[in-house]
């Protein structure tokens, strides 16, 4: 038996068989429930209170009860690492510290035979101000590794769709087009070199810190975002890409929403939508 044949047999043994893709949670006013659907019955909702005087629950997340394969194991390992960084066991010794907020909550969870896609919001605030940093994980079950977005879609097509969407925003479109000019339509080869190393200095968390509009800046930041799997999240309705605060924190974040029909238009041949 060749390597590919062996891998196919192993996947059939280790991967859970899903009849269809499914959004597995519903979120309403920060209340999270797991859907009673095929493919969602092996999930559990977890929560963790702080070890101090505050009665609220600052962390909620989803785990696989009994991980059935490497993809599910990888997701469980990732979420446990995220929760561990919150240091919820560290009590607040100063009364003023009790006013600080540090919340971590699941916002979406999607799974199929190909993909586990989960999105979380991390809210940090004190002094009346708050910031939410979103993080996603997309596990490519077939490869047992993190998803590479260009395995699913044309990144050039995604860039053009997102730039057009942002430019048509009723309140921010004109400001966006001036701040993020382009010289021509994007094509896939614009993303073949991978993310430029220095682009990380232009994006700190959700904030773009390079203040000078230019076509080159547009190319660098769009390439940085669209090649980063942690900025993508998927659902039965399509996909969302988190571009962060492209016009600064005061103008709010930019999310590129690609509904199913739009996602189909840029999907690679043979890729089911939603994946």
N, C-alpha and C positions, 0 to 999 in steps of 0.2 A: 504493500500500500504506500502511495506517495505521501509527501508531507501534507499537501492540501487535503487529500482524502482523510488522513488521520485527524487533521484539525476539524474537518467537517463532522466526523463521528464524535469527537470530543465535545464540540459545541452542542451537538444534539443531546449529549448526556448531561452537560453542565448548565446549559441555558434553560431558563423557564420558558415554556411554550405559551405565548400569548396569542389569543385569537385575533386581537386587534390592538391598536394603540389606545391608550387611555390616560386622561387627566385624572389623577388619583386623589386630589384633595380639593376642598372648597374653602375659601377664606372669606369671611364676612365680619367686618368690624373687629379684626384681629382674632376672631374665633375660627379655629381650624377643625375641620372634620374630614375623615377619610371616606371616600366614596365607596359604596357597596357595589363594586363593579368587578368583572373578571379582570384579573391581573393586578388587583389592588388588595386582595385579601391577605397577602403575606407582609403587609406593612403595619407599623404601629406608630402612633403619635407619642412623642416623648416630650417631657418638660422638666425644667430644673429651676428651683427657687434659689434666691441668694441666701448666703449664710450670714444675714444681718437682720436688722429690725424691720425691714420693709416686707410687707406681705405679698407683693406682686410676684409674678413669674416672668422673669426676663428672657427666658430661652425656650423656644419650642422648635422641634425638628422631627423629621421622619426617618425611621430606620427600617431595614429589612429584618424581620423576626429571625428567620433562618436563611442567611444568604445562600442562594442556590448555585452560584458560580462566581468566577473572578470579577466580573463587572459589578455584581452586587456587593461583593466583599470590598472592592475598591471604593464604592460609594460610601459604605458604612465607615470605612477607615477615614475617609475625607471628612465626613460630618462630625465624627468624634473628635478629630483634630480641631475643627472649627470651634466646637463647644469648649474644648479645653483651653483655648486662647482667651476665653472670657473671664477666667479667674473668679468664678462665682463663689468659690469657697473662701475668698479673701474678704473678711468682714470690714466694714467701714468704721474706722476708729473715731472719726471726727464728725460731729453732728452735721456740719455743712456738707460733708460728702454724701449724706443721705439724699441730697437733692439731685445728685448725679443720676443720669439714666444711661443704661447700657443694655439695649435689647437686641435680641437675635431671634428672628422668626422666619419660618418657612413661608414662602409666598406662592410657590407653584411646584408641582411634582408630576412629571410626565414619564411614561415608560412604554416601550414597545419591544419587539424582538430585536431591534437594532440599537435602541438608545435608552439611557436613563438620563433625564434632564431635570435638574432641581434648581430652584432659585430661592435665595435667602436675602432678607434685608437686615442690615445691622445699623440700628439707630443709636447714635451717640449724641448726648446733649447735656448741657449744663448752662446755667446763667440765662435761661430763657431761649437759647438758640439750639438748633438741632441739625444734624447732618445724617443722611441715610446713605450708606454705601452698600450697593447690591453686589452679591457674589453668586456665581452660578457654577455648576459642575455638569458636564456633559460626558458621560461614559459611553464610548463606542463598544458595545457588548461583543461585536464580532471580533474586535482586535484586543479586547480586554484592556483598553487604554483610553486616554482622553480623546474626545472627538477632535478631528481636524475639520474646521468648517468647510474647507475647499474639497472635502470628500462628499459633501452634500450639494453644494450650490456653487454657481459661478460668483466669485467674489467681486468681479467687475460688475456683474449685473446687480448684486446686492448694493454696491457702492452707489451706482447710478440711481437705484430706487430710493435709497435712504437720502441722498443729497436732494433729490427732487421733492421728497416728502417734507424734509426740513424747510426747504425753500418756499413751500406752499403753506407753511404754518401762518395762520391769519395774524397773529400778534407778533411773531418773531421771525417770520420768513425773510423780510427785507434785511434785518440786522444779520441774520445767518448768512445770507448770500454775500453780503459785504465782508463778513469776517472770514468766510471759508470759500474763497473764489476757486474756480476750476478752469483749466485751459481747454479741456476736451473731455469727452466721455471716458470713463474708466474701462479698462479691458483686463482680462485675467492675468496677463503677463505683468501688470503693475504690482501684483502680489506674489510673484514667483520667488522673489529674493528673500521672502520672510520679513519679519518685523525688524526695522532698523534698530540697532542697539540704543542709539541716542534718543529714540522716541520715548523711552521710559522717563526721560527728564522733562518731557513736555506734558506728561499726564501723571499727576500725583493723586492717587485715589480717583475720584470722579472729576477732578479739576484739571483743566488744561492751563498750564502756566506760561506758555509761550504767548506773549501779548501781540506779536506782529503778524497780521494777516498776510498770507502769501500762498501762491499755488503750491509751492513745495511743502509748506506746513500742512495744507489740506491733504496732500498725498501721503505725507508721513503719518498723520494722525488717523486718517481713514484706514490706512494699511495696518496700523498698530491695533486699532479696535477690531476690525473685521477678521483678522487672523487669530485673535485671542478667543479661545473657546469659552473662557469664563465670562465673556460679555454677551454671549448668546444664551437664550432660553427658548424651549420649544413647548408647544401645547397642541391640542387637537385643532386649534384655530389657526396655527401657523407658527411664526417665530417672532422674537423680539430681540433687538440688539441695543445694549446700553452704551451710548456715546458719551455719557457724562455731561458735565456743565460746559458745553461748548461756548457759551456766551458769558461765562462766569457764574458763580453761585447765586447771585441775585436774580438771574433769569430762569433758574430751574434746570433740571436735567433734560437731555434729549434721548428719547427712546424711538428707535426705528421699528415700526410694527409692520411685519410682512404677513398679511393674511394668506390663507391657504392658496387662493388663486394666484397671488403675487409670488408666493414661494414656488409654486409649480412652474411659473414662467422662467425662473432662474435656476431651477433644480437641474442637476446633472442627469444625463440619460440613465434610465433604470432606477433612479432613486425615488422611492415612494414618498408621497407628501400627504400628511406629515410623516417624517421619517420614522 
